[in-house]
């Protein structure tokens, strides 16, 4: 993620999207999926991120 993208309003709700091109393994291999899930859980626990949908 670029350093140009900053979230200035901690109370705001933001839509975050990304494109995945030729990254099929990320969604089909359990070990890669687990890394993504662990990263999201870390952000929820340590940074207070709320995930409304994915």
C-alpha positions in Angstrom: 0.0 0.0 0.0 1.3 3.4 -0.9 2.3 5.8 1.8 0.0 8.4 0.1 -3.1 6.6 1.4 -3.8 7.8 4.9 -6.9 7.4 7.0 -7.2 10.7 8.8 -10.6 10.2 10.6 -10.3 7.4 13.1 -14.1 7.3 13.5 -14.7 7.1 9.7 -15.7 4.1 7.8 -13.5 3.4 4.8 -13.9 1.2 1.7 -10.7 -0.6 0.9 -10.3 -2.6 -2.3 -7.5 -4.3 -4.1 -7.1 -6.2 -7.4 -5.6 -9.6 -7.5 -4.1 -10.7 -10.8 -2.6 -14.1 -11.1 -2.7 -14.6 -7.3 -5.0 -17.5 -7.4 -2.8 -19.4 -4.9 -3.7 -16.8 -2.2 -7.3 -18.0 -2.2 -6.7 -21.7 -2.9 -3.9 -22.6 -0.5 -4.6 -22.8 3.2 -1.3 -21.5 4.3 -1.7 -18.3 2.3 -5.3 -17.9 3.4 -4.2 -18.3 7.0 -1.6 -15.5 6.6 -4.3 -13.1 5.3 -6.8 -14.1 8.1 -4.1 -13.7 10.8 -3.1 -10.3 9.4 -6.8 -9.1 9.6 -7.2 -10.5 13.1 -4.0 -8.7 14.2 -5.4 -5.4 12.8 -8.7 -6.0 14.6 -7.1 -6.8 17.9 -4.1 -4.4 18.0 -5.3 -1.5 15.9 -9.0 -1.6 16.5 -10.0 -2.2 12.9 -13.6 -3.2 12.4 -14.4 -5.4 9.4 -18.0 -5.1 8.2 -17.8 -7.3 5.2 -15.3 -9.1 2.9 
